């Protein structure tokens, strides 16, 4: 009887020990799985941090610049923009200069200071742009030449369709061609040489007001005679 009880107790101890080992193994396995999961998460975070540290941020910036949706857009270079602007500019062959006369826009010979209007008509077949001051030289019958200074002001770009003109004002001090006063020396132009802005094509126009001379100030520091930039438009 005692021998049977001893065997039963031993069997119970063995079962208890086996159960204890199984629970221990399960607990260890669960602990390993959790540790493994934590290690995996940490490594993922490390890879993310490593990537952010090693990636050149300017690469992402460059990839983002000039993109519209998923389509890459390359901005024009300064040289390309300059060439495009030069291509759109009116050429000397496309601009026809003239002096407005025979209208109420004629210079007033009795005024202290008056103006003459220069027109630059687009005689080409395309729309083009013009900007800046024209070159203006007054020339007498004897060949005496006076290069008119530019007015110091901002020049705006003017777009000209075919058949449309822009204007520039020639401001001057009128005087009688017959004046003999020491401070009223007349400069009577016979012609006006006009070069449209940003071109090298010069046209020779007749000075239509032979009874209006210009007070000579070609040596003055601040002369009352000057030419302004092109501005505005007018249809022919």
C-alpha positions as CSV (number, residue, x, y, z in Angstrom):
1,X,0.0,0.0,0.0
2,X,2.7,2.4,0.9
3,X,4.6,1.4,-2.2
4,X,1.6,2.2,-4.4
5,X,1.2,5.6,-2.7
6,X,4.8,6.3,-3.2
7,X,4.6,5.5,-7.0
8,X,1.4,7.7,-7.3
9,X,3.1,10.6,-5.5
10,X,6.2,10.2,-7.7
11,X,3.9,10.3,-10.8
12,X,2.1,13.4,-9.5
13,X,5.5,15.1,-8.9
14,X,6.6,14.2,-12.5
15,X,3.3,15.6,-14.0
16,X,3.7,18.7,-11.9
17,X,7.2,19.1,-13.0
18,X,6.3,18.6,-16.6
19,X,3.5,21.2,-16.3
20,X,5.9,23.6,-14.7
21,X,8.5,23.1,-17.5
22,X,5.8,23.7,-20.1
23,X,4.6,26.9,-18.5
24,X,8.2,28.1,-18.2
25,X,8.9,27.3,-21.8
26,X,5.7,29.1,-22.9
27,X,6.5,32.1,-20.8
28,X,10.0,32.2,-22.2
29,X,8.7,31.9,-25.7
30,X,6.3,34.8,-25.1
31,X,9.0,36.9,-23.7
32,X,11.3,36.1,-26.7
33,X,8.5,37.0,-29.1
34,X,7.9,40.3,-27.4
35,X,11.6,41.1,-27.3
36,X,11.8,40.1,-30.9
37,X,8.9,42.5,-31.8
38,X,10.5,45.3,-29.8
39,X,13.8,44.8,-31.6
40,X,12.1,44.7,-35.0
41,X,10.3,48.0,-34.2
42,X,13.5,49.6,-33.0
43,X,15.4,48.5,-36.1
44,X,12.7,50.0,-38.3
45,X,12.9,53.3,-36.5
46,X,16.6,53.2,-36.7
47,X,16.5,52.6,-40.5
48,X,14.0,55.5,-40.8
49,X,16.3,57.7,-38.8
50,X,19.3,56.6,-40.7
51,X,17.6,57.3,-44.0
52,X,16.6,60.8,-42.9
53,X,20.2,61.4,-41.8
54,X,21.8,60.2,-45.0
55,X,19.4,61.6,-47.6
56,X,20.5,64.9,-49.1
57,X,17.6,67.3,-48.3
58,X,18.3,69.3,-51.4
59,X,17.5,66.2,-53.6
60,X,13.9,66.3,-52.4
61,X,13.9,70.1,-52.8
62,X,15.2,69.8,-56.4
63,X,12.6,67.1,-57.1
64,X,9.8,69.3,-55.8
65,X,10.9,72.4,-57.8
66,X,9.2,72.9,-61.1
67,X,6.7,70.0,-60.8
68,X,3.1,70.3,-61.6
69,X,1.3,67.2,-60.3
70,X,3.3,64.3,-61.5
71,X,4.7,66.2,-64.5
72,X,8.2,67.7,-64.3
73,X,8.4,71.3,-65.4
74,X,11.8,72.8,-66.2
75,X,11.9,76.6,-65.6
76,X,13.5,78.6,-68.4
77,X,17.1,79.6,-67.9
78,X,18.0,83.3,-67.9
79,X,19.6,82.9,-71.3
80,X,16.5,81.3,-72.7
81,X,14.4,84.1,-71.3
82,X,16.7,86.7,-72.7
83,X,16.6,85.1,-76.1
84,X,12.8,85.0,-76.0
85,X,12.7,88.7,-75.1
86,X,15.1,89.6,-77.9
87,X,13.0,87.6,-80.3
88,X,9.8,89.5,-79.4
89,X,11.5,92.9,-79.7
90,X,10.7,94.9,-82.8
91,X,13.5,95.2,-85.3
92,X,14.5,98.3,-87.1
93,X,12.9,97.0,-90.3
94,X,9.6,96.6,-88.5
95,X,9.4,100.2,-87.0
96,X,8.8,103.2,-89.2
97,X,9.5,106.6,-87.6
98,X,7.7,109.8,-88.4
99,X,7.1,113.2,-87.1
100,X,3.5,114.2,-86.4
101,X,2.7,117.6,-88.0
102,X,-0.2,119.5,-89.5
103,X,-2.3,118.9,-86.4
104,X,-2.9,120.4,-83.0
105,X,0.1,118.3,-81.9
106,X,2.4,120.7,-83.7
107,X,4.9,122.6,-81.6
108,X,3.9,126.0,-80.3
109,X,6.4,128.6,-81.4
110,X,5.2,131.1,-78.7
111,X,5.6,128.7,-75.8
112,X,8.6,128.8,-73.5
113,X,8.9,125.0,-73.9
114,X,7.0,122.9,-76.4
115,X,7.0,119.4,-77.8
116,X,7.1,117.5,-81.1
117,X,5.7,114.0,-81.3
118,X,7.6,111.1,-82.8
119,X,5.7,108.1,-84.0
120,X,7.1,104.5,-84.4
121,X,4.6,102.4,-86.4
122,X,4.8,98.6,-86.6
123,X,4.9,98.0,-90.3
124,X,5.8,94.3,-89.9
125,X,3.6,91.3,-90.0
126,X,3.9,90.2,-86.4
127,X,3.2,91.6,-82.9
128,X,6.4,92.8,-81.3
129,X,7.6,94.9,-78.3
130,X,9.5,98.1,-78.0
131,X,11.1,99.7,-74.9
132,X,13.4,102.6,-74.2
133,X,14.4,105.9,-75.7
134,X,14.9,106.6,-79.4
135,X,18.1,108.1,-80.7
136,X,17.4,111.6,-82.0
137,X,19.9,113.9,-83.8
138,X,19.0,117.3,-85.2
139,X,21.0,118.3,-88.3
140,X,21.2,121.7,-89.9
141,X,21.4,122.5,-93.6
142,X,25.2,123.0,-93.2
143,X,25.6,119.6,-91.5
144,X,25.9,120.8,-88.0
145,X,24.6,118.0,-85.8
146,X,23.1,118.0,-82.3
147,X,22.5,114.7,-80.4
148,X,19.6,115.1,-78.1
149,X,19.9,113.8,-74.5
150,X,17.5,111.3,-73.0
151,X,15.0,112.2,-70.4
152,X,15.8,110.4,-67.1
153,X,12.7,108.4,-66.5
154,X,11.5,104.8,-66.4
155,X,10.8,103.2,-69.8
156,X,7.9,100.9,-70.1
157,X,7.6,98.0,-72.6
158,X,5.0,98.6,-75.3
159,X,3.5,95.8,-77.3
160,X,2.7,96.7,-80.9
161,X,0.3,94.8,-83.1
162,X,0.8,95.3,-86.9
163,X,-0.4,98.7,-87.9
164,X,-0.2,100.1,-84.4
165,X,2.3,102.9,-83.4
166,X,3.9,104.1,-80.2
167,X,5.0,107.6,-79.4
168,X,8.0,109.5,-77.9
169,X,8.0,113.2,-77.1
170,X,10.8,115.5,-78.2
171,X,10.7,118.4,-75.8
172,X,12.6,121.6,-76.8
173,X,12.8,125.4,-76.3
174,X,11.5,127.1,-79.4
175,X,13.1,130.2,-80.8
176,X,12.7,132.3,-83.9
177,X,15.2,131.3,-86.7
178,X,15.9,135.0,-87.1
179,X,16.8,135.6,-83.5
180,X,20.1,137.5,-83.0
181,X,20.0,137.8,-79.2
182,X,23.1,136.6,-77.4
183,X,21.1,134.2,-75.2
184,X,18.7,133.2,-78.0
185,X,21.0,131.4,-80.5
186,X,18.8,129.5,-82.8
187,X,19.5,126.0,-84.1
188,X,17.3,125.4,-87.2
189,X,17.2,121.8,-88.1
190,X,16.8,120.8,-91.8
191,X,16.4,117.1,-90.9
192,X,16.1,114.7,-87.9
193,X,17.9,111.4,-87.7
194,X,15.8,109.0,-85.7
195,X,16.9,105.5,-84.4
196,X,14.1,103.4,-82.8
197,X,14.9,102.0,-79.4
198,X,17.3,99.0,-79.2
199,X,17.9,99.1,-83.0
200,X,20.7,100.4,-85.2
201,X,18.4,101.4,-88.1
202,X,18.4,105.2,-88.6
203,X,15.8,107.0,-90.6
204,X,16.2,110.6,-91.8
205,X,13.1,112.8,-91.4
206,X,12.5,116.3,-92.6
207,X,12.0,119.0,-90.0
208,X,8.6,120.3,-91.0
209,X,8.7,123.6,-89.1
210,X,11.1,125.9,-90.9
211,X,9.7,128.8,-88.9
212,X,10.5,127.1,-85.6
213,X,14.1,126.8,-84.5
214,X,15.5,125.2,-81.3
215,X,17.3,127.2,-78.7
216,X,20.8,125.9,-78.9
217,X,21.8,124.2,-75.6
218,X,24.0,121.3,-76.8
219,X,26.6,122.3,-74.2
220,X,24.2,122.7,-71.2
221,X,24.4,120.5,-68.2
222,X,20.6,120.4,-67.8
223,X,19.2,121.4,-71.2
224,X,15.6,122.2,-71.8
225,X,15.7,120.0,-75.0
226,X,15.5,116.2,-74.5
227,X,13.7,113.1,-75.8
228,X,11.5,110.8,-73.7
229,X,11.0,107.1,-73.9
230,X,8.3,105.5,-76.1
231,X,4.9,105.2,-74.4
232,X,1.3,104.6,-75.3
233,X,-0.1,103.4,-78.6
234,X,-2.0,104.9,-81.5
235,X,-3.5,103.3,-84.6
236,X,-2.6,104.6,-88.0
